[in-house]
Amino acid sequence: MIEMPSTLTCPKCGHRSTHTMPTDACQYIHVCDQCGVTLKPKTGDCCVYCSYGDVPCPPIQDERAGRDQGCCTP
């Protein structure tokens, strides 16, 4: 089963915020609510949830479960 909420942690200030991930696209940008830094995926990651979240994005969850959707393949 796909987990939809993921908690992003800002690498600059440590602020944590929980969001419902989109199922139809990867999210490439997130602005920290506390310090305003713009988060972008780390090299090799497809989205901010895979880089800074406690749960990877739905397409990566599917891929790991053997249900490859292909949208986030780096």
C-alpha positions in Angstrom: 0.0 0.0 0.0 1.3 3.5 -0.9 1.9 5.8 2.0 0.8 9.3 1.0 2.0 11.6 3.8 5.7 12.4 4.0 7.5 14.7 6.5 10.0 16.9 4.9 13.0 18.1 7.0 14.8 21.3 5.9 18.5 20.7 5.8 19.2 24.3 6.6 17.0 25.0 9.7 15.7 21.5 10.6 12.0 22.6 10.3 9.7 19.6 9.7 6.5 19.8 7.8 4.1 17.0 6.7 2.6 17.0 3.3 0.4 14.7 1.1 2.5 13.7 -1.9 1.1 14.1 -5.4 0.4 10.8 -7.1 0.6 12.0 -10.7 3.9 13.9 -10.7 7.2 14.3 -8.9 7.6 17.5 -6.8 10.9 19.1 -7.7 10.7 22.2 -5.5 9.6 22.9 -1.9 10.1 26.2 0.0 10.7 25.8 3.7 7.9 27.4 5.7 10.3 28.5 8.4 13.5 29.8 6.7 12.4 30.2 3.1 15.2 28.1 1.6 14.2 26.4 -1.7 14.7 22.6 -1.6 15.5 20.8 -4.8 16.2 17.1 -5.2 19.7 15.9 -4.4 21.7 14.4 -7.3 20.3 11.0 -8.2 16.9 11.6 -6.5 13.7 12.3 -8.5 12.0 14.7 -6.1 12.1 16.6 -2.8 10.3 13.7 -1.0 13.0 11.2 -2.0 15.7 13.7 -0.8 14.3 15.2 2.3 11.2 13.2 3.2 10.7 10.3 5.6 8.7 8.5 3.0 9.8 8.4 -0.7 7.3 9.5 -3.4 4.6 7.1 -4.7 6.3 6.2 -8.0 9.4 5.1 -6.1 7.3 3.2 -3.5 5.7 1.4 -6.5 9.0 0.7 -8.0 10.4 -0.8 -4.8 7.3 -2.9 -4.5 7.7 -4.2 -8.1 5.0 -2.1 -9.6 7.2 0.2 -11.7 5.4 3.3 -13.0 8.5 4.8 -14.6 7.8 8.5 -14.0 10.6 9.0 -11.6 13.4 6.8 -13.0 16.5 9.0 -12.8 
